[in-house]
């Protein structure tokens, strides 16, 4: 028997069970052998290529189960404000960008208002001080807030009558856009970006994803906060990408999704907003905005009607829910749709699910729902003294209760929601294992499954991907350390040495020996 590739001297984690193999072999696109010590010499009479894993971990290729592929690409070409800590920092970055690209509009992304000493978004008058001769568009890290300078307001021509345009005491626009105004502003800007520019931006993101061991991406494209051209582009080109890309078309247009013969529909409708923007629908007031409990973007009747149609058409759904009231709205709608249609087993997803209660977890299990979650949120914003506490006080201790969710039997698939948080499953695994609230922490293998087998399960791919088993696609990643033995505080520092997709090496560093085996 012939093997095209042999990975030996590794800690090859099956993930589907507790088996840890010494080697894994690939013939064609699939895994053709797994075993211990040098058993491969009795199994294969010829091996074309070997990689010595040098005692490091070998895993199934990673899934990133909630991604914004086009937006991440476009943002990668934009001015990054994620490290800014004050308006002065923002000003210095914008002035430098203006110097580097004179007379060109400036898009600045990734702003965390909580990180700023001013604790708020910069208005047009603030932005005008830094640049007033070209449009400046600043977006929050969660995409739910935008700001324009005065030139930008005039340039992009957003009507002042649209809901979500913030006004000052003189009824003049402050330059800050939320809700519908933010949606229309984003659409007006992004629809003019060419597909050639989009594709070039995507290429860079996919290269980065491969370097992080990602071989499958579930991407949320189009609708609400994003441009429908993004979804159409992914639909047209997804088969040409080096990794597998599952499209969740963010739309409420069920007929459109059926025409495209897609088995799933994306996370538009958003049921609520985000904690960072104070529009996640909570069961209690925001600590730093006591008159505000967030908002729901749909009524119960509207969501019931939408989900019934999805169930009838056997479309897998994914709903954006963060606050307790949004989760409750979604659960009631799923219960209603299941009762009306009887169509079970579609593995409907709830995205984010940050503030879910014990009773809601149990109801989600009964409904067979999958939770698509982002553990890195906790690394960035969770714990004492961070953004979650600033927004919701002691309720921060209730956010992302991974341990309880798994203990109650709900499947969690993991993701980055790039580029809300950085690409990198290792960071997601680290964040789940080191959750700042100790009782919410999970074990390493449970966290690894979130980004491998559970990711496959969430899109009905667990029979062909997600674990190291005979006959499955040879999607694999070799790490530069033994992830099960490094101190848990260092999991985030574990890097990818090799990424393999369907038996083909897409990425390989010089850390591991790659060569022709001498076994004949």
C-alpha positions as CSV (number, residue, x, y, z in Angstrom):
1,X,0.0,0.0,0.0
2,X,1.3,3.5,-0.9
3,X,1.2,6.6,1.3
4,X,1.7,10.0,-0.2
5,X,2.5,11.6,3.2
6,X,3.4,10.2,6.6
7,X,3.5,12.4,9.8
8,X,5.5,10.5,12.4
9,X,6.8,11.0,15.9
10,X,3.8,13.1,16.8
11,X,1.1,13.3,19.4
12,X,-1.7,12.7,17.0
13,X,-5.0,13.4,18.8
14,X,-8.0,11.7,17.3
15,X,-10.3,14.2,19.0
16,X,-13.3,12.0,18.5
17,X,-12.1,9.8,21.3
18,X,-9.1,9.7,23.7
19,X,-6.7,7.9,21.2
20,X,-3.3,9.5,20.8
21,X,-1.4,8.0,17.8
22,X,2.3,8.2,17.0
23,X,1.7,8.6,13.3
24,X,-0.9,9.4,10.7
25,X,-0.6,8.5,7.0
26,X,-2.3,10.1,3.9
27,X,-3.1,8.6,0.6
28,X,-4.7,10.9,-1.9
29,X,-7.0,13.3,-0.1
30,X,-7.8,11.0,2.8
31,X,-6.3,9.6,6.0
32,X,-5.2,6.0,5.2
33,X,-3.5,5.0,8.4
34,X,-3.0,5.7,12.1
35,X,-0.9,3.8,14.5
36,X,1.9,3.5,17.0
37,X,5.7,3.3,17.0
38,X,6.9,2.1,13.5
39,X,3.8,0.0,12.5
40,X,3.6,2.1,9.3
41,X,6.5,0.0,8.0
42,X,4.3,-3.0,7.9
43,X,1.4,-1.1,6.5
44,X,2.9,0.9,3.6
45,X,5.4,-0.5,1.1
46,X,6.2,3.0,-0.3
47,X,6.0,6.5,1.3
48,X,6.5,9.5,-0.8
49,X,7.0,12.2,1.8
50,X,7.4,12.3,5.6
51,X,7.2,15.0,8.2
52,X,8.8,14.4,11.6
53,X,6.5,16.1,14.1
54,X,9.3,15.9,16.8
55,X,6.9,15.0,19.6
56,X,4.5,17.9,18.9
57,X,0.7,17.8,18.6
58,X,-1.0,16.8,15.4
59,X,-4.7,17.8,15.2
60,X,-7.5,17.8,12.7
61,X,-7.6,21.0,10.7
62,X,-9.2,23.9,12.6
63,X,-12.7,25.2,12.0
64,X,-13.5,28.9,12.5
65,X,-17.2,28.7,12.7
66,X,-18.1,32.4,12.6
67,X,-16.1,34.6,10.3
68,X,-16.6,37.7,8.2
69,X,-14.3,36.9,5.3
70,X,-14.8,39.9,3.0
71,X,-15.0,42.4,5.8
72,X,-11.8,41.0,7.4
73,X,-10.1,41.4,4.1
74,X,-11.2,44.9,3.5
75,X,-10.4,45.9,7.1
76,X,-6.9,44.4,6.7
77,X,-6.3,47.2,4.2
78,X,-7.7,49.9,6.5
79,X,-6.2,52.0,9.3
80,X,-6.2,49.9,12.5
81,X,-7.3,51.8,15.7
82,X,-7.5,48.8,18.0
83,X,-4.5,49.9,20.0
84,X,-5.7,53.5,20.4
85,X,-6.2,54.6,24.0
86,X,-7.2,58.3,23.4
87,X,-8.5,60.7,20.9
88,X,-4.9,62.0,20.6
89,X,-3.8,58.4,19.5
90,X,-6.6,58.4,16.9
91,X,-5.5,61.8,15.7
92,X,-1.9,60.7,15.3
93,X,-2.9,57.6,13.3
94,X,-5.2,59.5,11.0
95,X,-2.7,62.3,10.4
96,X,-0.1,59.7,9.5
97,X,-2.5,57.9,7.1
98,X,-3.4,61.2,5.5
99,X,0.3,61.8,4.9
100,X,0.8,58.4,3.4
101,X,-2.3,58.5,1.2
102,X,-3.0,62.2,0.4
103,X,-6.3,63.0,-1.1
104,X,-7.6,59.5,-0.5
105,X,-10.6,58.7,1.8
106,X,-9.6,57.2,5.1
107,X,-11.3,54.1,6.6
108,X,-10.2,53.5,10.2
109,X,-11.5,50.3,11.8
110,X,-11.3,48.3,15.0
111,X,-12.0,51.1,17.5
112,X,-12.7,50.0,21.1
113,X,-14.4,53.0,22.8
114,X,-13.9,51.4,26.2
115,X,-10.1,51.5,25.6
116,X,-10.1,55.2,25.2
117,X,-9.6,57.5,28.2
118,X,-12.6,59.5,26.9
119,X,-14.8,56.3,27.0
120,X,-16.8,57.4,24.0
121,X,-16.7,57.6,20.2
122,X,-15.1,60.6,18.5
123,X,-17.6,63.1,17.0
124,X,-17.2,64.8,13.7
125,X,-15.7,67.9,15.4
126,X,-13.0,65.8,16.9
127,X,-12.3,64.1,13.6
128,X,-12.2,67.4,11.8
129,X,-9.2,68.5,14.0
130,X,-7.2,65.6,12.6
131,X,-8.4,65.6,8.9
132,X,-10.9,67.9,7.2
133,X,-10.0,67.7,3.5
134,X,-11.0,64.0,2.7
135,X,-13.7,61.7,4.1
136,X,-12.8,59.9,7.4
137,X,-14.9,56.9,8.3
138,X,-14.3,55.3,11.7
139,X,-15.9,52.0,12.6
140,X,-16.2,50.2,16.0
141,X,-14.7,46.8,16.5
142,X,-18.2,45.2,16.5
143,X,-19.3,47.2,13.3
144,X,-22.3,48.6,15.2
145,X,-21.2,52.2,15.4
146,X,-19.6,54.5,12.8
147,X,-18.4,58.1,12.8
148,X,-17.7,60.5,10.0
149,X,-15.9,63.8,9.9
150,X,-17.8,66.8,8.4
151,X,-16.3,66.2,5.0
152,X,-17.5,62.5,5.2
153,X,-21.0,63.5,6.1
154,X,-21.3,65.7,3.0
155,X,-19.4,63.2,0.8
156,X,-21.5,60.1,1.6
157,X,-24.8,62.0,1.6
158,X,-26.7,60.1,4.4
159,X,-30.1,61.7,4.9
160,X,-30.4,63.3,8.4
161,X,-34.0,61.9,8.8
162,X,-32.8,58.3,9.1
163,X,-33.1,56.7,12.6
164,X,-29.8,56.3,14.3
165,X,-28.1,59.6,13.4
166,X,-27.0,61.2,16.7
167,X,-27.9,64.9,17.0
168,X,-26.4,67.5,19.3
169,X,-28.4,70.1,21.4
170,X,-28.8,72.2,18.3
171,X,-30.2,69.3,16.3
172,X,-27.1,69.1,14.2
173,X,-25.5,65.6,13.5
174,X,-22.6,64.8,15.7
175,X,-21.2,62.5,13.0
176,X,-21.9,59.3,15.0
177,X,-24.1,56.7,13.3
178,X,-26.0,53.8,14.9
179,X,-28.8,51.5,14.0
180,X,-30.4,52.0,10.6
181,X,-28.1,55.0,9.8
182,X,-25.0,52.9,10.4
183,X,-26.4,50.1,8.2
184,X,-27.1,52.5,5.3
185,X,-23.8,54.2,5.6
186,X,-21.9,51.0,5.5
187,X,-23.9,49.8,2.5
188,X,-23.4,53.0,0.6
189,X,-19.6,52.8,1.1
190,X,-19.0,49.1,0.7
191,X,-21.2,48.6,-2.4
192,X,-18.8,50.8,-4.4
193,X,-15.8,48.5,-3.7
194,X,-14.9,46.5,-6.7
195,X,-14.9,42.7,-6.7
196,X,-11.3,42.7,-7.8
197,X,-10.4,44.6,-4.7
198,X,-12.5,42.3,-2.5
199,X,-10.8,39.2,-3.9
200,X,-7.3,40.6,-3.4
201,X,-8.2,41.4,0.2
202,X,-9.7,37.9,0.7
203,X,-6.5,36.3,-0.6
204,X,-4.4,37.9,2.2
205,X,-6.9,36.8,4.9
206,X,-7.0,33.2,3.6
207,X,-3.2,33.1,3.7
208,X,-3.3,34.3,7.3
209,X,-6.0,31.7,8.1
210,X,-3.9,28.9,6.7
211,X,-0.9,30.0,8.8
212,X,-3.1,29.6,11.8
213,X,-4.1,26.0,10.8
214,X,-7.7,26.9,9.7
215,X,-8.9,24.6,6.9
216,X,-12.6,25.3,7.1
217,X,-14.4,28.7,7.5
218,X,-18.1,29.3,8.1
219,X,-18.4,32.9,6.8
220,X,-21.3,35.3,7.6
221,X,-21.7,37.5,4.6
222,X,-24.2,40.1,3.4
223,X,-27.2,41.9,4.9
224,X,-27.8,44.2,7.8
225,X,-24.3,45.5,8.7
226,X,-22.6,44.1,5.6
227,X,-23.0,44.3,1.9
228,X,-24.9,41.8,-0.2
229,X,-22.1,42.0,-2.8
230,X,-19.9,40.2,-0.2
231,X,-22.2,37.2,-0.1
232,X,-22.6,37.0,-3.8
233,X,-18.8,37.1,-4.2
234,X,-18.2,34.3,-1.8
235,X,-21.0,32.2,-3.5
236,X,-19.3,32.7,-6.9
237,X,-15.7,32.1,-5.8
238,X,-15.8,29.8,-2.8
239,X,-14.8,26.7,-4.8
240,X,-11.6,28.5,-5.9
241,X,-10.4,29.2,-2.3
242,X,-7.6,27.1,-0.8
243,X,-9.7,26.1,2.2
244,X,-13.3,25.1,2.5
245,X,-15.7,28.0,2.9
246,X,-19.3,27.5,4.0
247,X,-21.5,30.5,3.2
248,X,-24.1,31.7,5.6
249,X,-25.9,34.3,3.5
250,X,-27.0,37.0,6.0
251,X,-30.5,37.7,4.7
252,X,-34.1,37.2,5.6
253,X,-34.9,36.5,2.0
254,X,-35.6,32.7,2.1
255,X,-36.5,32.6,-1.6
256,X,-33.1,34.0,-2.5
257,X,-31.4,31.3,-0.4
258,X,-33.5,28.6,-1.9
259,X,-32.7,29.8,-5.4
260,X,-29.0,29.5,-4.6
261,X,-29.6,26.0,-3.2
262,X,-27.9,26.8,0.0
263,X,-28.7,24.6,3.0
264,X,-28.4,27.4,5.5
265,X,-29.3,31.0,6.1
266,X,-27.1,33.5,8.0
267,X,-27.2,35.6,11.1
268,X,-29.4,38.3,9.7
269,X,-31.8,38.9,11.4
270,X,-29.7,40.1,14.2
271,X,-32.0,39.8,17.2
272,X,-30.1,42.4,19.3
273,X,-26.8,44.4,19.2
274,X,-23.6,44.1,21.3
275,X,-22.4,44.8,24.8
276,X,-19.7,47.2,23.5
277,X,-22.3,49.3,21.8
278,X,-24.8,49.0,24.7
279,X,-27.6,47.6,22.5
280,X,-27.5,43.9,23.4
281,X,-31.0,43.2,24.8
282,X,-30.5,42.7,28.6
283,X,-32.8,41.7,31.4
284,X,-31.4,44.6,33.5
285,X,-30.1,48.1,32.9
286,X,-26.6,48.8,31.8
287,X,-24.4,49.9,34.7
288,X,-23.0,52.8,32.7
289,X,-26.3,53.7,31.1
290,X,-29.0,53.1,33.7
291,X,-31.9,54.1,31.4
292,X,-30.9,51.5,28.8
293,X,-31.6,47.8,28.7
294,X,-30.6,47.4,25.0
295,X,-33.1,46.6,22.2
296,X,-34.7,43.9,20.2
297,X,-34.7,44.3,16.5
298,X,-37.6,42.0,15.9
299,X,-40.9,41.3,17.7
300,X,-41.8,37.8,18.8
301,X,-44.4,37.5,16.1
302,X,-41.9,38.6,13.3
303,X,-39.3,36.1,14.4
304,X,-41.8,33.3,14.8
305,X,-43.0,33.8,11.3
306,X,-39.5,33.9,9.9
307,X,-38.4,30.7,11.7
308,X,-41.5,28.8,10.7
309,X,-40.7,29.4,7.1
310,X,-37.1,28.3,7.6
311,X,-38.2,25.1,9.3
312,X,-40.7,24.4,6.6
313,X,-38.0,24.8,4.0
314,X,-35.5,22.7,6.1
315,X,-33.0,25.6,6.2
316,X,-30.5,25.6,9.0
317,X,-30.6,29.0,10.7
318,X,-28.1,31.1,12.7
319,X,-29.4,33.9,14.8
320,X,-27.3,36.6,16.4
321,X,-28.2,36.7,20.1
322,X,-26.2,38.2,23.0
323,X,-28.4,39.5,25.8
324,X,-30.9,37.4,27.8
325,X,-34.0,38.9,26.2
326,X,-32.7,38.2,22.7
327,X,-31.9,34.6,23.6
328,X,-35.4,34.2,25.1
329,X,-37.0,35.6,21.9
330,X,-35.0,33.2,19.8
331,X,-35.8,30.2,22.0
332,X,-39.5,30.9,22.0
333,X,-39.4,31.3,18.2
334,X,-37.6,27.9,17.8
335,X,-40.1,26.2,20.2
336,X,-43.0,27.7,18.1
337,X,-41.5,26.6,14.8
338,X,-40.7,23.1,15.9
339,X,-44.2,22.7,17.3
340,X,-45.7,24.0,14.1
341,X,-43.6,21.9,11.7
342,X,-42.2,19.0,13.6
343,X,-39.0,19.4,11.6
344,X,-36.2,18.5,14.0
345,X,-32.5,17.7,13.5
346,X,-31.5,20.8,11.5
347,X,-28.9,21.8,14.0
348,X,-30.0,25.4,14.1
349,X,-27.4,27.8,15.6
350,X,-27.4,30.6,18.1
351,X,-24.4,32.9,17.5
352,X,-22.6,34.4,20.5
353,X,-25.0,33.5,23.3
354,X,-23.0,35.5,25.8
355,X,-25.5,35.9,28.6
356,X,-27.5,32.7,28.6
357,X,-29.2,31.4,31.7
358,X,-29.3,27.9,33.1
359,X,-32.9,27.4,32.1
360,X,-32.2,28.7,28.6
361,X,-29.3,26.2,28.2
362,X,-31.6,23.3,29.0
363,X,-34.3,24.5,26.6
364,X,-31.6,24.9,23.9
365,X,-30.5,21.3,24.5
366,X,-34.1,20.0,24.1
367,X,-34.3,21.9,20.8
368,X,-31.1,20.5,19.5
369,X,-29.5,23.9,19.1
370,X,-25.8,24.5,18.6
371,X,-24.1,27.4,20.2
372,X,-21.5,29.2,18.1
373,X,-19.3,31.1,20.6
374,X,-16.2,33.2,20.7
375,X,-14.1,32.5,23.8
376,X,-11.6,35.2,22.9
377,X,-14.2,37.7,23.9
378,X,-13.4,36.8,27.5
379,X,-9.7,37.3,26.9
380,X,-10.3,40.8,25.5
381,X,-13.2,42.0,27.5
382,X,-14.1,39.6,30.4
383,X,-13.1,39.5,34.0
384,X,-12.6,42.1,36.7
385,X,-12.0,45.6,35.5
386,X,-12.7,45.0,31.8
387,X,-15.4,46.1,29.4
388,X,-18.0,43.5,30.5
389,X,-17.8,44.7,34.1
390,X,-18.0,48.3,32.9
391,X,-21.2,47.5,31.0
392,X,-23.0,45.0,33.2
393,X,-21.4,45.2,36.6
394,X,-21.3,42.0,38.6
395,X,-23.2,40.2,35.8
396,X,-19.8,39.9,34.0
397,X,-19.5,36.7,36.1
398,X,-22.3,35.2,34.1
399,X,-20.9,35.8,30.6
400,X,-20.0,32.9,28.3
401,X,-20.6,30.1,30.8
402,X,-18.8,27.4,28.8
403,X,-18.5,24.8,31.5
404,X,-22.2,24.8,32.3
405,X,-23.2,24.8,28.6
406,X,-21.1,21.7,27.9
407,X,-22.2,20.0,31.1
408,X,-25.8,20.4,30.0
409,X,-25.0,18.7,26.7
410,X,-25.2,21.6,24.3
411,X,-22.6,21.5,21.5
412,X,-20.4,24.6,21.2
413,X,-18.5,25.4,18.0
414,X,-15.7,27.9,18.4
415,X,-14.7,30.9,16.3
416,X,-13.0,34.3,16.2
417,X,-15.7,36.3,14.5
418,X,-12.8,37.8,12.6
419,X,-12.1,40.5,12.5
420,X,-14.0,41.4,15.7
421,X,-11.2,39.4,17.4
422,X,-8.0,38.3,15.8
423,X,-7.7,35.1,13.7
424,X,-6.3,32.2,15.7
425,X,-7.8,29.0,17.1
426,X,-4.9,28.8,19.6
427,X,-6.1,32.0,21.2
428,X,-9.7,30.7,21.3
429,X,-8.6,27.5,23.0
430,X,-6.4,29.4,25.4
431,X,-9.4,31.8,26.3
432,X,-11.7,28.9,26.9
433,X,-9.3,27.1,29.2
434,X,-8.3,30.3,31.0
435,X,-11.7,31.9,31.2
436,X,-11.4,34.8,33.8
437,X,-14.3,33.3,35.8
438,X,-12.9,30.0,37.0
439,X,-16.2,28.1,37.2
440,X,-16.7,28.7,33.4
441,X,-13.3,27.2,32.4
442,X,-13.2,24.0,30.3
443,X,-10.6,21.3,29.7
444,X,-8.1,21.5,26.9
445,X,-9.6,18.7,24.8
446,X,-13.1,20.2,25.2
447,X,-11.7,23.5,23.9
448,X,-9.9,21.8,21.0
449,X,-13.1,20.0,20.0
450,X,-14.8,23.4,19.8
451,X,-12.5,24.3,16.9
452,X,-12.4,20.8,15.3
453,X,-15.1,18.1,15.6
454,X,-17.8,20.4,17.0
455,X,-17.1,22.8,14.1
456,X,-17.7,20.0,11.7
457,X,-20.8,18.8,13.5
458,X,-22.3,22.3,13.3
459,X,-22.3,22.1,9.5
460,X,-23.1,18.4,9.1
461,X,-19.5,17.5,8.2
462,X,-18.5,15.3,11.2
463,X,-18.6,12.2,9.0
464,X,-15.8,13.4,6.7
465,X,-13.9,16.0,8.8
466,X,-13.1,17.2,12.3
467,X,-11.2,14.3,13.7
468,X,-8.2,12.0,12.8
469,X,-9.9,8.8,11.7
470,X,-9.5,6.4,8.8
471,X,-11.2,7.5,5.6
472,X,-11.7,11.1,6.7
473,X,-10.3,14.0,4.7
474,X,-6.7,14.7,5.4
475,X,-7.2,18.2,6.9
476,X,-4.5,18.4,9.6
477,X,-2.4,20.8,11.5
478,X,1.0,20.2,13.2
479,X,1.7,22.5,16.1
480,X,5.2,23.6,17.2
481,X,4.5,22.3,20.8
482,X,2.6,19.6,22.7
483,X,-0.5,21.7,23.4
484,X,-1.6,19.2,26.1
485,X,1.5,19.7,28.1
486,X,2.4,23.4,27.8
487,X,1.5,25.5,30.8
488,X,-2.1,26.6,30.3
489,X,-1.1,30.2,30.5
490,X,1.0,29.7,27.4
491,X,-1.5,28.0,25.1
492,X,-2.0,31.2,23.2
493,X,1.7,31.1,22.3
494,X,1.5,27.7,20.6
495,X,2.0,28.2,16.8
496,X,1.2,26.2,13.7
497,X,4.2,24.5,12.0
498,X,2.3,22.8,9.2
499,X,-1.2,23.1,7.7
500,X,-2.5,20.3,5.4
501,X,-5.7,20.5,3.4
502,X,-7.1,17.4,1.7
503,X,-3.6,15.9,1.8
504,X,-1.8,18.9,0.3
505,X,0.7,20.9,2.4
506,X,-0.5,24.5,2.3
507,X,1.9,25.9,4.9
508,X,5.1,24.6,6.4
509,X,7.8,26.2,8.5
510,X,11.4,25.0,8.8
511,X,10.8,23.9,12.4
512,X,9.9,20.4,11.3
513,X,11.9,18.1,9.0
514,X,10.2,17.5,5.7
515,X,11.8,14.8,3.4
516,X,11.5,11.6,1.5
517,X,11.3,8.5,3.7
518,X,14.0,5.8,3.3
519,X,11.5,3.0,4.0
520,X,11.2,0.8,0.8
